[in-house]
Amino acid sequence: MHSLSSRVLILTAVFVMLAEVLIFLPSVARFRQDYMVQRIGDAHLGILALDATPDGIVSDKLKQQLLDFTGAHAISVRRSGMKLTLMEDNPRAVDSTIRLEELSPLDMISGALDSMIVRQDRVLRVIGYSPKDMDAEIEVVIDEGPMSAALLDFGWRIFLLSLVISLFTAGLVFLALHWILIRPLRRITANMTAFRDNPEDATRVIVPTARRDEVGVAEKELASMQEGLRAALQQKEHLAALGTAVAKINHDLKGILSRAILVFDRLEESDDPEVRRITPTLISSIDRAIAMCSHTLNYVGQESPSLKRSRFALQDLLDEVCEREIDGITLSAETVEGRMIDADRDQLYRALSNLIRNAVQAGAQAIDVSVRQDNGGTVVDISDDGPGLPPRAQENLFKPFKGSTRAGGSGLGLAIARELLRGHGGDLELLQTSGTGTTFRLTIPDRATP
């Protein structure tokens, strides 16, 4: 009962039975009406024998035979102002009168249900026009019992036929749905389970069929998603291997570069002016290489740092950042003075340092920092007057090793800054960038109170 196929089978049978019920009610109502019209037609034929006699009188035996043929207790016909009647010697009292021309569809249905369910031994007077002569109005008195029995028999035949039709239709619909929908869904489910067990196995990626319907689209999208996930896992595996390899050679690399710096420090004391001229450039290049290696190791090998939040003056932190990162750059931070912020001071220093360093390296001459409180947190906007971010950098923003805006950059600065802000429950986003400058927004929510 919990499988999709069994539910489809049961629901199909139920819906077909409901459709048959809508057919059943008009059918039994029509059968009851036809039964009474048939009695009126038989009564008309019986009364013709009385009409054929010269004096309109028949023997008691023939009268009873005519009434038995019609299945009635009394028959009368009105035509052209004349009335002929056949009646038993001791007629029964009439319980209900039915005029066929006055019956509405709802009356016909309710009357049929009443005859089938109640099944009382009532006597009915049925009045209607003869199907053989529309000028003749026939009145026939009959027992309801035989009509109810015939109606029940007809109802059971209709019910059994409806049941057979519903089961047959449900079986066909089930087989069609099983072939068109359920089998493909089972295949997709089995593939998803197998792919989950080993997503790096290329043979477990689903092979889409040639179907063009929704199932075919689902198969194609699933295949695309599995290929993308497999490629992402492979890339992460390669990055993890790269991080492990770089970590192993980090100590030796730093030692080699440190010894190279010592050598170049001695070269600065050389008597050769050309050597003294190029030595600072070489030292600067080695420093950048050491910094690049350190940034890469910090990003690849880092775990989520624990927060040590405290309240401190944002102006003091900004002064400390600017003392190291800004040289000959105009800084405007009027709204920062007197502002207190609740954050991890070291992590926020690192995030601000990355943003301001990027602005300086991009060629900004002026940087503006504004602070405001908003929705239970602190919002810091950092704007510069640099040349803006190129389209390629905007597409890969916050992606390590892809989002750098300058040659030789790693793109780790923004990625690390956003990760630190999200560790606080906030975020780092690009508000706008153009040829006149760029604005980044840092949001830091206040600490949740117990």
Secondary structure by P-SEA (a helix, b strand, c coil): cccaaaaaaaaaaaaaaaaaaaaaaaaaaaaaaaaaaaaaaaaaaaaccccccccccccaaaaaaaaaaacccbbbbbccccccccccccccccccccccccccaaaaaaaaaaaaccccbbbbbbbbcccccccbbbbbbbbaaaaaaaaaaaaaaaaaaaaaaaaaaaaaaaaaaaaccaaaaaaaaaaaaaaaaccccccccccccccccaaaaaaaaaaaaaaaaaaaaaaaaaaaaaaaaaaaaaaaaaaaaaaaaaaaaaaaacccaaaaaaaaaaaaaaaaaaaaaaaaaaaacccccccbbbbbbaaaaaaaaaacccccbbbbccccccccccccaaaaaaaaaaaaaaaaaacccbbbbbbbbcccbbbbbbbbccccccaaaaaacccccccccccccccaaaaaaaaaaaaaccccccccccccbbbbbbbbbccccc
